[in-house]
Amino acid sequence: MRRPSLVLISLAAAAGACGRTDNVVGSLRGDPVSAGAAGAASGGRTSQSELAAAGGDEPTRGDGGASGEGAALSASGSASVGGAPGCVPDGNGEECIAPVCGDGVESSTESCDDGNNVNGDGCSAACSWEPLQGTPTAPPYGSAVAISGDTIVTGPFVFRLNGLVWALEAKLAAGAPGGIPDPFDDPSTSTFANAVAISGDTIAIGAQNDDEAAESAGAVHVFQRTGSTWVWQQKLLPTRPDGTHDGIASEHFGWQLAFSGDTLVVGAQSDDDQGASSGSVYVFRRGSAEFLPEAKLVATLPTGVPDGGQYFHFGTSVSLSENTLVVGSAGSFLGSVTNAAAYVFERSGSVWSARAKLLPTLPSGVSDATNGSLFGAAVAVAGDIIVVGDPESNASTGCAYVFERAGASWSARAKLQAPPFPIGAGRVASFGSAAAISTQGDLILIGSPSDSHPVGYFGGSGHVFKRDGANWLYDGALLAPVPSELVNPFNGSLGAYVAISDTEPLLGSESASYLFRPKNSAWDTRLVIRIVDP
């Protein structure tokens, strides 16, 4: 299968004299509905999209929730911004002043307003996001994504925000000591950048099929930024705390990555310490000059008893928040029993201890396990909140579970599900394939890469949930409209990779990455990074 070899970076730009936010296309915002107490999300209704099909107000209902109104997506892929005022109060409540592009006040009809009518500064003279010039060449990589503050990583590319302008800062490549290319990185079979992670000025790039330790044992490359320059720093191989390399063939070290501060976690889902493909996780910690191995973890109960086994795939997913680590073990379907789970570890000093084994559980405490479950396919943690995805539950519609720590215990708090799309507007599938949670713990993003949509939209979605007290409210679906000219034969799977920075969700797909921002009680497409097939 031929892969893309160019990347086109563009900012979503809206047309119109006042910088219309038509680039809110494909972003649905549901009325706030609880996904907490009842254990599932209720149906929401779109508040910003135009209704194009007859019967667009079909009611939708989620498990345990109240019904709401639905809206069909416009076949043309257009969407209007609701609630756009024709004027804004003058501050005294007596007059209404029409919003003017360039006045420094972002109105509901503008994507941006930087106080001028000048092009070239990220916000155009028409108050719309400006596209970035250039088509950097790219190897055949997908769109694994990570974001931290003003920096985005998507595949091997690093982008940085300067003012309102997102610009390509670097293209990373597998290196070796002495500044030479990595001799074990074969471009024809490379998996460099199959996973990415960032912490401050440090980026880790996974290469799960690297052959240095053993055939397809895997590796991770570490890069450090000084100013605006990224330098290859180190190559990590499967290594025990005593420094012993223990990579095996097809271990896939680097399958998943998690970064927090000076700690890097690497998933190796096909390691064999507890049986074939039982899986393991390696923890590295930054020393004075480089990252050093701190621990190797396998599936373990809080009692210290080993809990892994053949094809458990411990390390399917990993997420780290300071001294709390969550590891997904999606397992495999064996007869009528599933071994899917998520394991929680905590660090004291340099010692990691198992604290909990999480299973599909409703807030009532009742088991929600189903045959064929892939619980643990995605995990995310921030502070005292953990999210675990299960894309195969509910006949492959999928769901996600929220757990919360109280003292030393973790308890189920919510079951998240996306409300069904309105009739004729597609279907939800594989919800829970990816998950992210904001650092503040108040926003959850769930990837649903197999969602289907009407003509005019790529396959796949991101679904947003917002915390409201003890409840999680459904806050809309993030979609990607098909551009007028396709630039890559590999399209779809939006939501296969997800990340969040504060209030801005970032979604990756087979051929592009999308950054969204909240706007007018909907989601505005802020940045699009397209992979181009020349």
matplotlib code that plots the C-alpha trace (Angstrom):
import matplotlib.pyplot as plt

x = [0.0, 1.5, 1.8, 1.8, 5.1, 4.1, 2.5, 0.4, -0.2, -3.2, -5.2, -8.9, -9.9, -13.4, -14.7, -16.6, -16.0, -16.5, -14.5, -17.4, -16.9, -18.1, -15.2, -17.3, -18.5, -18.8, -18.8, -21.9, -22.7, -25.2, -27.4, -25.8, -27.0, -25.7, -23.6, -22.9, -25.7, -27.5, -24.2, -24.7, -25.0, -28.4, -29.2, -28.3, -29.4, -27.3, -27.5, -25.2, -25.6, -28.1, -30.9, -30.8, -33.0, -36.7, -37.5, -34.2, -35.7, -35.7, -35.6, -32.5, -32.1, -29.2, -29.2, -30.7, -31.0, -33.8, -34.5, -33.5, -33.8, -31.5, -30.5, -29.3, -26.0, -26.1, -25.1, -23.1, -21.1, -22.0, -22.9, -24.0, -23.0, -26.0, -26.6, -24.5, -25.7, -26.1, -24.6, -23.0, -23.9, -21.8, -21.3, -23.9, -26.9, -28.3, -26.9, -26.0, -22.7, -22.3, -19.3, -16.4, -13.6, -10.4, -11.7, -10.0, -13.3, -14.0, -17.6, -19.6, -19.4, -15.6, -13.1, -10.5, -10.0, -6.5, -7.3, -6.1, -7.0, -3.6, -2.8, 0.1, -0.2, -2.3, -5.6, -6.5, -7.8, -11.2, -10.9, -10.5, -7.6, -4.9, -3.5, 0.2, 2.3, 4.4, 4.3, 7.1, 8.1, 7.1, 7.9, 4.9, 3.7, 0.3, -1.0, -0.2, -0.6, 0.5, 0.1, 1.7, 1.0, 2.2, 3.6, 1.9, 3.5, 1.9, 3.9, 7.5, 6.6, 6.7, 4.6, 4.8, 2.4, 3.9, 1.3, -1.6, 0.5, 1.0, 4.3, 6.3, 9.3, 11.0, 10.9, 12.3, 14.2, 15.6, 19.2, 22.2, 25.3, 27.6, 24.7, 24.3, 21.0, 19.9, 21.2, 18.3, 15.7, 14.6, 12.4, 10.7, 9.5, 9.9, 7.4, 9.1, 6.5, 3.9, 3.5, 4.5, 4.6, 5.8, 6.7, 7.9, 10.9, 11.3, 9.7, 9.6, 9.0, 8.1, 9.5, 7.8, 9.4, 13.0, 15.4, 18.4, 17.5, 15.9, 13.7, 10.8, 11.7, 11.2, 12.8, 12.1, 14.0, 14.2, 14.6, 15.4, 14.6, 16.9, 15.3, 13.6, 16.1, 15.3, 18.3, 18.3, 19.4, 19.0, 17.7, 16.0, 15.7, 13.9, 16.0, 15.5, 16.4, 19.7, 20.7, 20.1, 18.7, 15.9, 14.2, 12.7, 11.5, 8.1, 8.0, 6.9, 8.5, 7.3, 3.8, 2.5, 4.1, 3.2, 5.2, 4.8, 7.6, 10.9, 9.2, 8.7, 6.6, 6.9, 4.4, 5.5, 2.2, 3.8, 6.5, 6.5, 7.4, 4.1, 3.5, 3.3, 2.2, 1.4, 2.9, 4.9, 5.7, 9.0, 9.5, 12.4, 13.4, 15.6, 19.0, 21.6, 22.3, 19.9, 16.9, 17.7, 15.5, 13.6, 11.2, 9.7, 6.1, 3.7, 0.1, 0.0, -2.8, -2.6, -1.7, 1.5, 0.2, 1.0, -2.1, -1.0, -1.1, -0.9, -2.2, -3.2, -1.4, -0.6, 0.7, -2.0, -2.4, -0.6, -1.2, 0.8, -0.1, 2.8, 3.2, 0.1, 0.3, -2.6, -1.9, -4.5, -4.5, -7.0, -6.5, -8.0, -11.4, -11.0, -14.1, -16.8, -14.4, -12.6, -9.3, -9.5, -8.6, -6.7, -4.1, -3.2, 0.3, 1.6, 5.2, 6.8, 10.4, 11.5, 9.4, 6.2, 3.4, 0.2, -2.8, -5.9, -7.3, -10.1, -12.9, -16.0, -18.2, -21.2, -21.5, -23.8, -20.9, -22.5, -20.2, -20.7, -18.4, -19.4, -18.0, -15.5, -14.7, -11.6, -11.7, -8.3, -7.8, -7.4, -6.7, -6.2, -5.5, -5.3, -5.0, -7.7, -9.6, -9.1, -10.9, -10.9, -12.2, -13.9, -14.5, -16.0, -18.7, -22.4, -22.1, -19.0, -20.7, -18.3, -18.2, -15.8, -15.8, -14.8, -13.2, -12.3, -9.9, -11.0, -8.3, -6.6, -9.5, -10.8, -14.5, -16.6, -18.3, -19.7, -20.2, -19.8, -21.5, -22.1, -25.8, -26.8, -26.5, -29.8, -31.4, -29.6, -26.6, -24.4, -23.7, -21.4, -18.8, -15.6, -16.2, -13.5, -10.6, -8.7, -9.1, -7.6, -8.4, -7.4, -4.9, -7.6, -9.7, -12.8, -12.8, -12.7, -12.1, -13.0, -11.9, -14.4, -12.6, -15.2, -18.1, -19.8, -21.2, -23.1, -21.4, -19.2, -17.5, -14.6, -15.2, -14.5, -15.2, -14.1, -16.7, -16.3, -17.6, -17.5, -17.6, -20.4, -20.1, -20.4, -21.8, -20.2, -22.2, -22.0, -20.6, -20.6, -19.1, -16.0, -16.1, -13.9, -15.5, -14.0, -12.0, -12.9, -9.8, -8.6, -4.9, -4.5, -6.1, -5.9, -8.8, -11.0, -10.4, -10.6, -10.2, -7.8, -5.4, -6.5, -5.0, -6.1, -4.4, -6.5, -9.8, -8.5, -9.1, -6.6, -7.6, -5.4, -6.5, -5.0, -4.3, -4.6, -4.8, -7.3, -7.2, -10.5, -11.4, -14.7, -16.7, -20.4, -21.4, -19.9, -16.4, -14.4, -11.7, -8.6, -5.9, -5.7, -2.5, -3.0, -0.8, -0.5, 0.1, 2.1]
y = [0.0, 3.3, 5.9, 9.7, 11.5, 15.2, 17.2, 20.3, 22.4, 24.8, 26.8, 26.6, 29.9, 31.2, 33.4, 36.6, 40.2, 39.7, 36.5, 34.2, 31.1, 28.7, 26.6, 25.4, 22.9, 19.4, 20.3, 19.4, 20.6, 18.7, 20.3, 19.5, 16.1, 14.1, 11.0, 10.6, 9.5, 7.3, 5.8, 6.8, 9.8, 10.9, 12.1, 15.7, 18.0, 20.1, 23.8, 25.1, 23.0, 23.7, 21.2, 19.9, 16.8, 16.5, 15.2, 16.5, 16.9, 13.2, 12.4, 10.6, 8.7, 7.2, 4.5, 5.8, 9.4, 11.7, 12.2, 15.3, 16.7, 15.6, 17.4, 16.0, 17.2, 19.4, 17.3, 20.2, 20.2, 23.8, 25.0, 28.3, 29.9, 30.3, 33.3, 35.7, 39.2, 42.0, 44.4, 44.4, 46.6, 49.7, 49.0, 51.4, 49.3, 52.1, 51.6, 48.8, 49.0, 46.7, 44.5, 45.5, 43.2, 44.6, 46.3, 43.8, 42.3, 38.8, 38.7, 35.5, 36.0, 36.1, 33.3, 35.8, 39.5, 40.7, 44.4, 45.1, 44.5, 43.2, 39.8, 37.7, 37.7, 34.5, 36.4, 37.7, 41.2, 39.4, 38.1, 34.5, 32.1, 32.3, 29.3, 28.6, 28.5, 25.5, 21.8, 20.1, 16.7, 13.8, 10.0, 7.7, 8.4, 8.5, 11.2, 10.2, 13.4, 15.2, 18.7, 20.8, 24.5, 26.2, 23.0, 20.3, 17.0, 15.1, 12.2, 13.3, 17.0, 19.7, 22.9, 25.9, 28.8, 32.3, 34.9, 33.6, 31.8, 28.0, 27.3, 24.2, 24.2, 20.9, 17.6, 14.9, 11.8, 8.7, 9.5, 7.8, 8.9, 11.1, 12.9, 10.2, 8.7, 5.6, 2.6, 0.5, 2.9, 1.5, 4.1, 1.3, -0.5, 2.3, 2.7, 5.8, 8.1, 5.4, 7.0, 10.4, 12.2, 15.6, 17.1, 20.7, 20.9, 17.1, 14.9, 11.1, 9.3, 5.6, 3.2, -0.1, -2.2, -1.1, -4.0, -3.0, -5.0, -7.8, -8.1, -5.6, -5.4, -1.6, 1.6, 5.1, 8.3, 11.3, 14.9, 18.1, 21.6, 24.6, 27.8, 26.7, 23.9, 20.2, 17.9, 14.1, 13.2, 9.5, 6.1, 4.0, 0.2, -2.4, -2.2, -3.4, -1.2, -3.0, -1.9, -5.3, -5.1, -7.7, -7.0, -9.9, -10.3, -8.6, -7.1, -3.7, -1.6, 2.0, 0.9, 3.5, 6.4, 8.6, 11.6, 13.5, 15.8, 13.9, 10.5, 8.6, 5.4, 3.0, 0.3, -3.1, -4.9, -8.1, -8.8, -12.3, -12.1, -13.6, -15.6, -15.0, -11.4, -10.9, -7.4, -5.1, -1.5, 0.2, 3.4, 5.7, 8.8, 11.7, 11.8, 14.5, 13.8, 11.2, 9.0, 6.0, 2.8, 3.0, 0.1, -2.7, -3.4, -6.3, -7.0, -7.2, -7.1, -4.7, -7.8, -8.1, -11.3, -11.5, -11.2, -11.4, -14.2, -15.2, -12.6, -10.2, -7.4, -5.4, -2.1, -1.7, 1.8, 4.0, 7.3, 9.1, 11.9, 12.7, 9.6, 7.8, 5.4, 3.7, 0.8, -0.8, -4.5, -5.0, -8.7, -11.2, -12.9, -16.4, -18.6, -16.8, -14.9, -11.6, -10.7, -7.0, -4.7, -1.6, -1.5, 1.5, 1.9, 4.6, 5.7, 6.4, 7.6, 5.3, 2.3, 1.6, -0.4, -1.8, 0.0, -1.2, -3.4, -1.6, -3.5, -2.4, -1.2, 1.0, 3.8, 1.5, -0.9, -3.5, -5.2, -4.1, -6.6, -8.1, -10.8, -9.5, -6.5, -4.4, -2.5, -0.9, -0.2, 3.5, 5.0, 8.6, 10.0, 13.4, 13.8, 11.7, 10.9, 7.9, 7.3, 3.8, 3.1, 0.0, 0.3, -3.2, -3.0, -2.5, -4.4, -2.3, 1.0, 1.4, 3.3, 4.7, 4.5, 7.2, 6.3, 8.6, 8.3, 8.8, 8.2, 5.0, 3.6, 4.0, 3.9, 4.0, 7.4, 7.4, 5.4, 7.6, 6.9, 9.1, 9.8, 8.3, 10.6, 11.8, 9.5, 9.7, 11.4, 8.3, 6.0, 5.8, 3.0, 2.1, 4.9, 4.5, 3.7, 6.7, 8.9, 12.1, 14.2, 17.8, 18.6, 20.3, 17.1, 18.9, 17.9, 14.4, 13.7, 10.3, 9.1, 7.2, 6.4, 4.2, 6.6, 7.0, 10.3, 11.6, 12.6, 15.6, 14.3, 12.0, 8.9, 9.1, 11.6, 13.0, 13.3, 15.8, 15.6, 18.4, 17.9, 19.5, 18.7, 15.0, 14.6, 14.5, 16.3, 15.5, 18.5, 17.7, 15.7, 16.9, 16.1, 16.8, 18.1, 16.7, 19.4, 20.4, 18.7, 15.5, 15.5, 11.9, 8.6, 7.5, 9.3, 8.7, 7.3, 10.7, 10.2, 7.3, 9.6, 12.3, 14.8, 17.9, 21.1, 23.1, 23.6, 22.7, 19.1, 17.7, 14.8, 12.7, 10.5, 8.5, 11.6, 14.7, 16.3, 18.8, 21.3, 22.7, 25.5, 26.4, 29.0, 30.1, 27.0, 24.9, 23.9, 25.9, 24.2, 26.2, 24.3, 21.6, 19.7, 17.6, 14.8, 15.2, 12.5, 14.2]
z = [0.0, -1.1, 1.7, 1.6, 1.3, 1.6, 4.4, 3.7, 6.7, 6.6, 9.1, 8.7, 7.1, 6.8, 4.0, 4.3, 5.0, 8.7, 9.1, 9.2, 11.3, 8.7, 9.7, 12.6, 10.0, 11.2, 14.8, 16.7, 20.2, 22.2, 24.8, 28.2, 29.3, 32.2, 31.7, 35.4, 37.7, 35.2, 34.0, 30.3, 28.1, 27.0, 23.6, 22.8, 20.0, 17.7, 18.3, 15.6, 12.5, 9.7, 9.3, 5.7, 5.8, 6.4, 9.8, 11.2, 14.7, 15.4, 19.1, 20.4, 23.7, 25.5, 28.1, 31.3, 30.0, 28.9, 25.2, 23.3, 19.8, 17.0, 13.8, 10.5, 9.1, 6.0, 3.0, 1.7, 4.9, 5.9, 9.3, 10.7, 13.9, 16.2, 18.4, 16.3, 17.4, 14.9, 17.5, 20.8, 23.9, 24.3, 27.9, 29.2, 28.1, 26.0, 22.5, 20.2, 18.3, 15.2, 15.5, 13.3, 12.1, 13.4, 16.5, 18.8, 20.1, 18.8, 17.9, 17.4, 13.6, 13.7, 14.0, 15.4, 15.9, 16.7, 16.6, 13.0, 9.4, 8.4, 6.8, 7.7, 11.5, 11.9, 11.9, 8.5, 7.5, 7.3, 10.9, 9.8, 10.6, 8.0, 6.2, 6.5, 3.3, 2.4, 1.9, 3.9, 2.6, 4.8, 5.1, 5.2, 8.8, 10.3, 12.6, 16.2, 18.2, 21.3, 22.5, 25.3, 25.6, 22.4, 20.9, 18.8, 17.7, 14.9, 13.5, 13.1, 12.8, 15.5, 15.3, 17.5, 18.2, 17.8, 18.5, 16.5, 13.9, 14.0, 12.2, 11.4, 13.8, 13.1, 11.4, 13.6, 12.4, 14.0, 15.1, 16.6, 18.6, 16.6, 14.9, 12.2, 11.0, 12.9, 10.9, 12.2, 10.8, 7.4, 5.7, 3.7, 6.8, 9.4, 12.2, 13.5, 15.1, 15.5, 19.0, 20.2, 23.6, 24.8, 28.2, 28.1, 25.8, 25.5, 22.9, 22.8, 19.5, 19.3, 16.7, 17.6, 14.9, 15.4, 15.0, 17.2, 20.3, 18.3, 15.2, 15.7, 19.4, 19.2, 20.4, 21.5, 20.4, 22.7, 21.4, 23.4, 22.4, 23.0, 21.8, 18.6, 17.7, 18.4, 18.8, 19.0, 22.5, 23.2, 21.9, 24.5, 24.1, 26.3, 29.5, 33.0, 36.0, 36.4, 32.9, 31.3, 27.8, 27.5, 24.1, 22.3, 18.7, 18.0, 21.5, 20.1, 22.7, 21.9, 21.0, 23.4, 25.3, 28.3, 29.6, 32.8, 34.0, 33.9, 33.7, 30.5, 30.3, 27.3, 26.5, 25.1, 24.6, 23.1, 25.7, 27.1, 30.8, 31.8, 28.7, 25.0, 24.3, 28.0, 27.7, 29.9, 30.6, 31.1, 33.2, 32.5, 34.6, 33.5, 35.2, 35.0, 31.3, 30.0, 30.8, 32.9, 33.5, 36.8, 36.6, 34.5, 35.3, 34.5, 35.3, 39.1, 41.7, 44.7, 46.8, 44.8, 43.1, 39.3, 37.2, 33.6, 31.1, 27.6, 25.1, 27.9, 26.0, 29.2, 27.8, 25.1, 26.4, 29.0, 30.8, 33.5, 35.8, 38.2, 40.3, 39.1, 36.2, 34.4, 32.1, 29.7, 29.2, 26.4, 26.4, 24.0, 23.8, 25.2, 25.0, 27.1, 29.3, 28.7, 30.4, 29.6, 32.5, 33.5, 36.2, 38.5, 39.9, 42.2, 42.8, 46.2, 45.7, 42.9, 43.8, 41.8, 43.5, 42.2, 43.7, 41.8, 39.0, 37.2, 35.4, 33.4, 36.3, 36.6, 39.2, 41.2, 41.6, 39.3, 36.7, 33.2, 31.5, 28.1, 25.9, 23.5, 25.6, 24.7, 28.0, 28.4, 24.7, 25.8, 29.1, 30.4, 33.9, 35.4, 39.1, 40.7, 37.6, 35.2, 31.9, 30.3, 26.8, 25.6, 21.8, 21.4, 24.0, 23.1, 19.8, 18.9, 19.5, 22.3, 25.6, 28.2, 32.0, 34.5, 37.8, 40.7, 43.5, 47.1, 49.6, 48.5, 46.5, 43.0, 42.3, 39.1, 38.7, 35.1, 32.0, 28.9, 25.6, 22.6, 21.8, 18.5, 15.6, 14.2, 11.6, 8.3, 9.9, 10.4, 13.3, 16.3, 16.2, 18.1, 20.6, 23.3, 20.9, 22.2, 25.3, 26.8, 29.8, 30.4, 33.1, 35.1, 34.9, 33.7, 30.0, 28.5, 24.8, 23.4, 20.0, 17.8, 14.6, 13.0, 13.2, 9.8, 8.5, 5.5, 2.3, 2.9, 6.1, 6.7, 8.8, 12.5, 15.2, 18.6, 21.4, 24.2, 27.7, 30.3, 34.0, 36.0, 39.7, 40.0, 36.5, 33.0, 30.4, 26.7, 24.9, 21.3, 18.4, 16.4, 12.7, 9.7, 6.5, 3.3, 1.5, -2.1, -3.3, -1.7, -1.1, 0.1, -0.8, 2.9, 4.6, 7.6, 11.1, 12.7, 16.5, 16.2, 18.2, 20.6, 23.0, 24.9, 25.9, 28.3, 26.4, 22.9, 21.7, 19.1, 16.9, 14.6, 11.7, 8.9, 6.8, 8.9, 12.4, 13.6, 16.5, 17.8, 20.0, 21.8, 19.9, 20.2, 22.2, 19.5, 18.3, 15.8, 13.7, 14.6, 12.8, 10.1, 9.3, 6.2, 4.9, 1.1, -1.5, -4.2]

ax = plt.figure().add_subplot(projection="3d")
ax.plot(x, y, z, "-o")
ax.set_aspect("equal")
plt.show()
